[in-house]
Amino acid sequence: MDTPPSAGGGLALVLAGPIADALGYRALFWLPMLVVMTAAVAAHVLIPSSGAREPGRFSWTASALLAGWLICLFVPLTQASVWGWTSARVLGLATDDPERSHEGQPVGIRKKSTTST
């Protein structure tokens, strides 16, 4: 199942140089767009529409959870070079647990506190 996409990706890497030399680097963006547009038109014309339609519902809860998850993913990735990779803000957003950052040490490196009673 994975052979055709792999072969297509490998072929694209080999053909990108000659295409860019002959048509310019912008052709590397326009030619795939033409292929996709041709496939979209062919799918619209050749694939029959299904007769059964049901009204869909929009899940506001799922949308809010997805938005929050994406924020917690991308903010630490984009701000880690400024805040520091082991900062409480980065670890707190990335792991959803600010307590995992103890004294600026990454999780797994921090030392366990030993208290005697």
Rosetta blueprint (number, residue, H / E / L):
1 M L
2 D L
3 T H
4 P H
5 P H
6 S H
7 A H
8 G H
9 G H
10 G H
11 L H
12 A H
13 L H
14 V H
15 L H
16 A H
17 G H
18 P H
19 I H
20 A H
21 D H
22 A H
23 L H
24 G L
25 Y L
26 R L
27 A H
28 L H
29 F H
30 W H
31 L H
32 P H
33 M H
34 L H
35 V H
36 V H
37 M H
38 T H
39 A H
40 A H
41 V H
42 A H
43 A H
44 H H
45 V H
46 L H
47 I L
48 P L
49 S L
50 S L
51 G L
52 A L
53 R L
54 E L
55 P L
56 G L
57 R L
58 F L
59 S L
60 W H
61 T H
62 A H
63 S H
64 A H
65 L H
66 L H
67 A H
68 G H
69 W H
70 L H
71 I H
72 C H
73 L H
74 F H
75 V H
76 P H
77 L H
78 T H
79 Q H
80 A H
81 S H
82 V H
83 W H
84 G L
85 W L
86 T L
87 S L
88 A H
89 R H
90 V H
91 L H
92 G H
93 L H
94 A H
95 T H
96 D L
97 D L
98 P H
99 E H
100 R H
101 S L
102 H E
103 E L
104 G L
105 Q E
106 P L
107 V L
108 G L
109 I L
110 R L
111 K L
112 K L
113 S L
114 T L
115 T L
116 S L
117 T L
